[in-house]
Amino acid sequence: MRRNDLDWLRVLVFALLIFYHVGMFFVPWGFHIKNNIIYDWLRYPMVFLNQWRLPILFVISGMGTYYALQKRTGLQFAFERIKRLLIPLIFGMLFIVPPQVYLEKLNKKLLIGSYLDFWPFDAFIGVFPEGNLSWHHLWFLPYLIIFSLVLIPIFLYLKKHKNNSFNSWLDRLVKKPLGLYMFIVPLYLTETFVEPFFPVTHALIGDWFTIVDCMLFFFFGFLLIGVKDSFWPTVQNYRKSFLITGVISFTVLIFITQRYPDSTIRHFTEAFVKVVNLWSWILALFGFASKHLNKESKILSYSNQAVYPFYILHQTVMITIGYYLIDLDWSIGLKAPIMIIGTFFVSWFIYEFLIRKSKYIRPLFGLKKIV
């Protein structure tokens, strides 16, 4: 049975990407282009979003994988994943991402000339940042392809042996709220012993922390939906407890990072609080969504189709708008709404009038052909 709350969460979390990436334009972290004025206070809401927005997407993707495998063989699933993920990735790297690279390097005075001078002649020479070929915000897709294909044997085994001893143990575990926190053990080990040695790059090659960490969340999603009859009642009944734990642990996390300098003790402590924090927010979000969002609507039906093209398009649209706002003497209160609203409506216009009804363009954005 399809869970509408998962669809709502997927749509809402992807929608947050527009707000998050607009925030990157103003926050004091590295990004492709930056505003002429940086706002230090913005880092706190950005840290809050950053802690759980990607992990919950991988968990939801793992849950979706469980449903997809129920009516497909391993080979059919692999082909479907490649078609829905690899084709949009290649198309995006050829046509969607190059304008971002062009505007970034134009802004940094690393090239001159028009876009037609850049694409296609220089757009695919070398690998970004030294060169120009990149997947930028589409990094989510190659990682998801790898996770989906690598884990197929394990998924097929669990599908065939639904009543194995591991699933029985897992079913008993998730009936208790504290049992759900057992999932933070591998997350903590990864955060403690892998993250310090492999900084996040999203380049796939050598990006071992991101690979291990995100694959764990993806695998957790598959496991949790396999014991859904126990999992959903637990997160719904204890959603307020998970929310309170998230608020407290996030407060402690900010205190630790602001109060204590880097050290081995801080690293071990911070890693523990971090995984408790992000897992609590994920459980709380699932709980509140289960309680309030597990219902059909025409808006959800439309949005669920639109969200993938929006994800592919949004950053290019946003950076294009932001590029022309960089040096204007306007406040964040004016620039940010222009970028958010402009990104949404331009992305929607492209989706509604160029993508949604075209049987040839739809597959390029991961959508099924219109029959």
N, C-alpha and C positions, 0 to 999 in steps of 0.2 A: 504494500500500500504506500503510495506516494505521500511524503510528509511535506505539507505546505510550509511548515515553519522552517525547514531547511532551505527551501527555495527563497523564503523571505530573508533569512539570514544571509544567504549568498548574495542576493540583490543588494541588501543594505550595506554589507561589508564592502562589496565592490564599489558601491556609490561613495563610500567613505574615501576611496582612493582619490577621487577628484579633490575633496577637501584636504586630504593629506598631502598630495603632490602640489597643490597650491600653497600649502603651508611651507613646503620645502623651498619655495621661491623666497620666503621671508626669514626662515629660521637660520641660525648660525651653524649650519652643517653644510657639507659639500653637496652641490647639486649642479645640474647642467647649466643653468643660468640663474643669476641671483639678482634680487632687487637692489636698488641703490641705497636703501636703508634696511638694516637687519634688526630684527626685534628679538632680543634675548629671552623675554618672558614667554615667547611662543614655544620654546623647547619643551615646556612641561606638558601642555596638552598634546604635543606631538609625541613625546615619550609615552604618554598614556595610550594613545592609539597604536603606536608602533609595537607595543608589547604583545598584543594579541591579534591584530588584524590579519597578519599573514598566517600564524599558526592555525587560527580557526578556519581559514580558507582551505588549508591542507587537510584539516580534519573533515570538513564538509566534502572535499574531493574524495577522501577515502570512503566516506559514507556513500557517496554517489557510485563509487566503484563497486561496492557491495551489491547495490541494486542492479547495476549494469551487467554484472557477472551472473545474475540469477537466470537470465534469459539468453546468455551467450556462452559459447565455448571459449577456451583460452585464446585460440587463434582468431576467432571473430572479435573478441574484446580487443586484442592487440591491434588488429587492422582498424577497428573503429577509433581507438585512441590515436593512432598515427594519423588517420584521416582528419580527425577533429582538432588535433593539436599541432601536428607538423605542418600541414598546409597553411594554416593561419600564421604560424611562425615564419615560414619561408616568405610568404606574401608580405608580412609585416616588415621583415628585414629588408625586403626589396623596395617597398613603396611607402610604408608608414613611418619607420624609424629614421630614414635618411634626412627628412626635413629637420628633425631634432638635432642631429649631428651638424648639419649645415648651419643652423642658427646659433648653436653653441660655439662653433669655431669662428663664425662670423663675429659674434659678440666678443670673443677673446682675441680678435685680430689675427687668427691663425690661417685665414684664407680671405680671398677677395673674389669678386665676380658674382654673377647671378646664380640662381639655383640651377638653371639649365647648363651652366658651366660646370657645376658640381655633380649633377646627376644626369646621365649615369656614368660619366667618364671617370670621376674621382671618388664616387660614393662607395665603391667596393674595393678600394685599394688599401690594403693593410687592415689590421684589427684595432678597433678603438681601445684606448684613447690616442695611441700614436697614429693609427690609421683611422679609417672611417667606417668599417663594417662593424655593426653592433646589433644586439637585440634589445638593448636598453630595458625598458619596463616590461618587455615580453619575456624576461628571463624565467618567469613562472612556468611558461609552457615547456621548455626543454627539460626542466627539473621534473615536471609532472609526467612527461613522457618516460623519462628514465625510471622514476618510481613505479609507474604503472607496469612497465614491462619487466623490470627486475623482480617485482613481488608477485607476478602471476603464478608461479609454482606454489607459493605459500597460500595465496588466495584460493587457488583451485583445491588444495588439500583441505582447507578449512570449509570450503563449500561442500565438498564431498563427505566430510566427517563432521557434521554440525554438532553431533552429540559426543565429541571427544572429551577427554578428561580436562583439557585446558579450557575449553569453552564452558564446561560445567563449573570449574573453579572461577572463571571470569564472571559468570552469571551470578554466583554467590557474592563475589567481591563488589560488584557495582550496585548491589542492593543497599549497601551502606555508604553514606557520604564520605566517611574516612577511607573506605576502600577505594573510592575513585582517585584518591590522592596517591595511591600506589603508582599511578602512571607518571608521577613526577620523578621517580627514581632514575630511569634512564635519561630523562631530560636533565636532571641535575648532574649526572656523570658526564654527559655531553657538554654541558655548560661549563663544568669545572675543568675537565681534562682535555677537551678538544678546542673549545673556543679561543683560549689564549694563544694557541699555536697556528690557527688558521683563520685570519680575519675574513669577514664577509666581503666577497667580491662579486658574486652573481655571475662569475665567468665560467662556472661549471668545473673547468680544469683546476684542480687544487683547492677548490672551495669546500673543503671537507666538513667544516662545521655546519654550513648551510645544508649540505647534502644529508648528513646524518640527522640533524635536528628536524628538518622539514620532512624527511622520510619517516621519522618516528611519528610525527603528527598525522601524516597520511595513513600510516599503518594503524594508529590508534583509532582513526575514524572508521576503518573497516572492522576492527574488533568490536567497537562500541555498538555499531549498528547491528552486529551479529547477535548481541544480547539486548536488543532494543526493548524487549518487554520488561526488563529490569532497569535498564539505563534511564529511559524517559521518565518513569515515575519518580526515580531518585532525584534527578536534576530538577524536576518540577516541584517536588515537595520541599527540597532544601535550597531552592534558588536564592532565597533571602540570606541564608547562611553563607552561601558561596559569594554573594555580593558583598556582605560585610567583611568576609575574609579578604576579598579583593581590595576593598577600600583601605583596610588596615595595612595589608602587605604592601600596597603601592605607596602609602604614606611612609612606611618604614624604609622602603627602597629609596625613596627620594632623600630621606634623612641620612641614610648611609652614604649615598653618593655625594651629598653636599657636606657632610660633617667629617668624614674620614678620608685621608689620602690613600692612594693605592698601596696595597700590601697583600701578602698571602692570606692573612686572616680576613681582610675585607673581601678578597676575591671569593673565598669559600662561603662566607656569609652572604654576600650579595647574590651569588649564584643560587643559593637555596631560596632566598626571599623572592628572587626574580621568577623562578619556576613555579613556586607556590602562587605568586601573584598572577602570572599570565594564565595558569591552569584554572584558578578560581574564577577569573573573568570569563573564560571560555565556558566553564560549567554554568555560571550564572546566566550567560547569554542563551545557552541551550535551554535552561530552565524557564526563563521568562518567555522565550520564543515558543516553547512547548505550551505554555499556559495561555498566551495571548495571540499567537500568530499562526496557529495550525488551522487555517481556514482558507478556502478558495476565494479568489476575487479576480475580476477582469484586469485590474491593475497588475496583479501578480503575474497573470498569464502573459501579459504584454511585456512586462519588465524582465521576466525570466528568459524570454527570447532576446531581448535587447541588451542584456547585461554583458554578454561576451563581446559583441561588436563595440559597445561602449568602452570596455576595458582596452581593447586593441587601439581604439581611436583617441582616447581622452588625453593622453600625455602629449601627443603631437599637437593637438588642438590647443591645449593649455600653454605649451611652450611658445607656440606661435603668437598667441595673444599676449603672453607675458613679455616676449621680446620687445614688443612695441610700447610696453608700459615701464620698462626698466628705469629709464632716466627721467621720467615725468615726476615733477615735484608734487606727488599726491600721497596721501596717507594710506596705510594698510586698509583702513576702513572703506576706502573707495576702490583701491586696486583689487583687493581680494574678492569682493562681490562681483566685479566685472569679470575676473578670471573664472570664478565658479559658475556664474550664470552663463557666461559666454561659452565655456567648455561644454556645459550641459546641452545648451540649445544647438550649438553647431554639431556636436556628436549626434544629438537626436535627429537633426535635419538630415545628416548623411545616412543614418540608419533608416529612417522612415522613407526617404525618397530615393535612395540609391541602393540600399542593401536589402531591406525587408522583403520586397516583392520580386526581386531578381533571382531566378533559379541559377544563374551563372555566377553571381557575385556572392550569394549566401555561403557557399562552401569555403570561400576565401576567408570568411569571418567565423568559421566553425559551426555554421548553421546547416541543418538538413535542407536538401533541395525541396522545393515546393512540388508536390505530386500533382 
